[in-house]
Amino acid sequence: MKRLALIIFFDSFILALLGLAMVMSASSVYSAIRFDSVFHLFNSQFFKVIAGIICMIIFAFIPYEIYKDFSKPMIILAVLLLVITLVAGHSAKGAERWIPLGPFSFQPADFARVALIIHLAKLIDSKGEVLQNYKHGFLYLFIWVILISGLIVLQPNVSTAIIMVVISLAILYVGGANIGHILATSFFCVLAAGVVSLLFAHSRERIFTFFNSMSNGGSINIQVKQATIGLGSGGLFGVGMGHSMQSNLFLPEAYGDFIFAILGEELGFVGSVTVLVGYLVLFVCGILVAKKAKDKFGQLLAFGITFSIIIYAFVNIAVATGLVPTTGLPLPFISYGGTSIVFLCITIGILINIALSSAVASKNQPQKAGVKVKSGSRKRR
């Protein structure tokens, strides 16, 4: 388990360093024009990554069991922060997603995701067999999912809300919820997501343009068109770091949600596959940590963290390659962003602590068993 903890740490660390390099390359032209300095966004991301790595190390040494006692206050705080975001949040592109904190901004949805994973893990662990009961088990837990995702929808941030529901249903399935309850809930959630997506102009436009491109063969939008051009021009080994054409303002906000296109252009097919392998290694190690965790709470928490990272990576890359409608989800460790990278590193720190705690528990268990055998042999004498 200690080996898994080390692999998770260094894998995350390498992805974060690669993210810094890609943000520098993807944002230099925009930073020079917008802020009169090619290093503006890079400097901002650099300090956020440093803060994230420090948080990762700190949380790696905080016993994960402590989150059980604070899960209820955390989820209530998440709800309050999401309400504050709707009332006094910072608006960008028609959405209220940030709370301004002086020179910084805080995105409560990232904190809400972590709080929801922790709270669901705690509730499933405490409910036990009651989880099989729809009214007193499954529905009681899913109310929190509806509350959190509903507040995020109102921002509006439909894609993040949908991902929250997917992550929650996956945790409930692994936790032992009735498969019939999960399938029925999934069906109604899909219907609700479709209706909600059509209510908001930006999500409705993205969905219509996506299906229109499938029927007519055109591009989904300018971002996806330029992203696919960048990915295609990268070839096998790429054009080289810092030589992307798409980062010269051809691809809007190339340093954010579509940074994978810049990565594919500069590092090519080999570099893109290497990054995918990095996410796969993180996923496999996280699942192994969940499988070997010493208690059910640790198992569910490790699974929730691991699954949330891989689903974000999958959806982001699917968007960049035009496989799904455009969303606003970042590429873990690599996309530009402050709150997302910090909370991502915090969850990695929690995952590492679960691995280390399980390693200590498994190391001590044989010693206790040995003592019992020895005392028993004395009694037989």
N, C-alpha and C positions, 0 to 999 in steps of 0.2 A: 504493500500500500504506500510505503514511503517513496518507492520508485514511481508509482503513479502520480503522487503529489509533485514530484520533481518534474516529471514529463509535462504535467498540466501547467506548472509555473513557467517553464522555459518555452513551451509552445505558445502560451499567451504572451509572454514577453517578446518573443520573436515576431509574432503577428502585430503587436503594438509598435515595435520598431519599424516594421515594414509599413505600417499605417502612417507613421511620421514621414517616412520617405515619400510615400505616395501623395500625402497632403501637400508636402513641399512642392512636388512636381505639378500636381493638379491645380494648385491655387496661386502659383507665383505670378502669372500674368494678371489674373483677377486682382490680386493683392496690390500689384504695382499700379494698376489703373484706379482701383477703388480707394486704396489707403496710402498710395505713394511709397510703398515698401513691399518688395517681393517676399519678405519674411513675415509679414503681419499675421496672416492666418496660421502659418507654421509655428511662430512663437507662441501664439495662443494655444494651439494644440499640444505643443511641447510641454508646457506647464501643466496642462490637463492630464497628459499621459503620466508625467512624473507624480502628480497627485494621485492618480489612479493606481500606479504601482505601489506607492506608499500605503494606500488603503488596502491593496491586495495583501501586502505583507502583514499589516496590522491585523486584518480580519482572519488571516491564516492561523493566528495564535489565540483567537477568541473562541472558547468552547461553543460549538454550534448549538448545544443543548439550551443555552441561555435564551435563544430566540423563541423557544416555546413560551416562556413567561411574558415576552414582550410582543407576541404576535397580535393580540387583540388591540393594544394601544397603537401598534404600527399600522394596522389596517384602518383603524379609525382616523389616524393622522393622515393616511393616504386619501381617504374620502374627503376630509376637510381641505386638504391642499388642492384636490381636484375641483372642489366647489369654489375655493378662492380663485383658482385659475379662470373659472367661468365669469367670476364677478370682476376681478381686477387683474386679469392676466394680460400678458403682452401679446398683441395681435400681429400675425404675419401671414400674408396670403389668405386672409379670411378666416384664420383659425386662432383660437385663444389657447395656446399650448405652453406658455412660459410665464413664470412669475419673476418679475424684475427684482434683483437684489443689488442695487447700486450698479457697478460696472459689469456685474455678472447676471446671468439669467438661469433659472432653475426649471427643469421640465418635470413636473410631478408624476407624469405617466411612467417614467423610468423607476421612480421610487415605488409607485403603486404596483408595478409588476413584481418587484422583489417582495414587497409586503404581502401580496396575494399568494405567491408561491409558498412563503413561510407559513401563512395562516392556513392555507389548505392542507399543507403537510401536517400541521399541528392538529387540525380538526379531524382529519382522517385517522391519525394515530390515536386520538382520544375516543372517537366514535366506535371504532372496532366493527363488530358485526352489524351495528345499527345502520351503518352506511348502506346496507342492502335494502333498508326500508326507504321508500321514496319520500314520504312526508317528513319523517323525523331525522332522516339521515341525508340522503342525496340532495333534496330540495333545500334543506337548511344550509348546506355548504354552497350550493349554487346561487343562493341569494346574494352572497358576497361577490360572486363573479358577475352577476347581472348589475349590481350596484356600481362596481368599479368600471366595467366596460361601458355601461350606460352613460356615466359621467364623461368618459373619454370620447364617446360618440358625439356628445353635445359640444365638444370643443370647436369644430368637428374634427375627429381623427378616427375615421372608420376603420382603416387598415390596422392600426394598433389595437383597437377594440376587438377586432376579429381574431388577431393573434393571441390576445389575452384569453379569449374563450377557447381557442384551440389548445393552448398550453394547459388551461385548467381542466379541460375534458381528458387530456392525456394523463394528467396527474390522478384524476379520479379513476380512470381505467386501471392504471397501475396500482392504485390504492385498494382496489377490490370492489369498486362500485358495480352495480348490476348493469350488464351490457345492454339490456333492453332499455333501461333508463338513459344510458349514454346515447344510444342510437336515436331514441325518440327526441331527446334534447338537442342532439346535433341537427336533426331534420328541421326542427322549429327555429334553431339558431341560423341555419342557412336561409330559411325563408325571411327571418327578421333582418338578416344582413343584407339580403337583396332589396327589401323594401327600404331600409334605412339608406342604403347606397344610392337609391334613386331619388331620395328626398333632397340630398345635397347636390348642388350644381357641379362642384368640382369632381366628386366621385362618380356622378352620373355621366359626366363627359368622358371620364377615363374609361368607364365600362363600355359606353357606346363606341368610342374610337377603337377600343380593343377588338370588339366583335366585328366592327366594320372592316378593320384591317384583315381579320381572318377570312371574311367573305370576299373582299375586293383585292386582297393581296398587297395593300399599301402598308405604309409604316404607321405605327400606333400614334406617335407624336414626334416632335423634333428631337426630344431627348433620347428616345429609344432608337430613332433613326441614326443619330450621330454616335450613339453608344455601339450599335452594331457595326457601323463603319470603322470605329476605333478598334473593336475586337477583331474584325476581319483583317485590318491592315497590320495587326501585330505579328501575323505569321506564326512561325514555330518558336522563334526565340525573341521576338519583339524588336522594336526600333531603338531600344536603349532607354535607360532612366533619364528623364528630363527632355526627351525628344518627342514627346507626344504632340500631335497636331490638334487633337480634340481639346486639349487644355488651353489652347489659344482662343478661348471663348466660343469655339464652335459647339461644344457641349455645355449647356447651361448648368452651373453649379456642379462642375465635374468633381469637386473635392468632397461632395456630400454623398447623396444616395446613389449616384452613378459612378463612384470612384472605381468600381470593378472594371469599367470600360477602359479607364486610363491604365489600370494595372495590366489588363490584357493587351493593350496596345504597346506598352513599354516593355513588358516582360514576356509577351507572347503566350502561345499555348502552353509551353513548359512552365512558365511562371504562374499562369492561372491554375493549372492542375496542381502545382506545388502548394498553392494557397488552399485549394480544396482538400488536399491531403492533410494540411495543417488543421483544418476544421474537423476532418474525419478522425484524426488522432485525438483531438480534444473530446469529440463525441464518444469514441470507444473508451477512452480512459474514464470519462465521467460516468458512463454506464457501468463500468467495472467497479468504480467507487460506490455507486448506488447499490450494486449487487452485494458488495462485501461490507456495507455499512453495518455497524453493531446494533442498530435499532431501526424500527420502521420509520420514525421521524427523519432520521438521517438518510435512509433510502429514498424516501419521497422528496426530500429537500434536494438531494444530489441529482435525482432524475429531473426534477423541475428546472433546476438551474441549467443542466446540460441540454435538455430539450429546448429550452427557450433560446439558447445561443445558436443551436443548429437550425432552428426554424427561422430565426431572423436572417442567418446567412443564406439559407436556401431561398427565401422569398426575395431578398435583395438581388441575388444573382439571377433569379428567374425574371425579375423585372428588367434588369440590365440587358438580358438576352431576348426580351420580348415574349417570354412564355406566359406571363400573367399581366394583368392591368397594372399600370404604374401606381406605386404606393410611396409613402414617405419613410420607409423603414431603413435605418442605417446598416452598413455592413460591419459586423462586430469587429472591434479593434482597429479598423482601417478607415472608416468614414470619419470626416471631421465632425466633432461634437463634444461638448463638455460633460453634461449630465450623463449621457449614455456611456461614455468611456469610464467614468468614475464608478457608476453603479455596476457596470459590467465587471470591472476589476474587483469590486467588493464581493460580487457573487462568486468569482473565481477564488477569492480568498476563503470564502465559506466552504466551497467545494474542497479546497486543499485541506482545511481543518477537519472535514469529515474523513478524508483519507488518512490523515495523521492520527486522529482519534481512534479510528478503526484499527490502525496498525498497532497502536499501544494496547488496545483491548485484546487483540488476537495474540499478542506477545505474552500478555499476563495470564491468559486463560489456561495454557498448558501447565504453567507453574502451579496454579490452583488445583488443577486436576491431579497433578503429581502428588501434591500434599495429601489429597483425599485417599489416594491409593496406598500411600505409605502408612497413614494412620489406620487404614482398614487392615493392612497386613499385620500390624502390631496387635490388633484385637484378636485376630485368628490365632496368634501365638499364645 
